[in-house]
Amino acid sequence: MSNKVETQVEKIMQEMLAGGDYELVDVEYVKERDWYLRIFVDKAGGIDLDDCQSLSEKLGEILDAESIIEGAYILEVSSPGIDRILKKDKDFVREVGKSVDVTLYAPIDGKKNFTGVLEYRDKNFLKLQEFEPLPRDKVAQVRLHIDF
């Protein structure tokens, strides 16, 4: 059910944002204590609270009118953050040359977490400058690395 909702909402958001300054980064529909529909949006220079509120109101009206989601849910529209998760091909292409944190599902040679400079990602492998290529099906998550 969640994949169906995510796909429908992603299509709506793409249409809603077409021709504008916003980029749809990700859509999540997850059950925690309650159901959450999370929309991550970005634009050059970043988004602010007014952007989030405006997009949330527009999307909420469309979702209510089209009755896509049955039952109660919490709608959140936000920035992907400075440590954004990389999921789509365009995310990886945009972030080549930047430091990323990679978490694997299971350790390879005793190591499950890697931090390095992203060289490329293809269908089968994720390559960091400092390491051997990591099999893509073993990668659980990739995030931009933040130095404090």
PyMOL commands that set and color helices and strands:
alter all, ss='L'
color gray80, all
select helices_A, chain A and resi 2-17+49-66+89-94+136-138
alter helices_A, ss='H'
color red, helices_A
select strands_A, chain A and resi 22-31+35-43+74-78+99-108+111-121+125-128+134-135+139-144
alter strands_A, ss='S'
color yellow, strands_A
deselect
rebuild
show_as cartoon
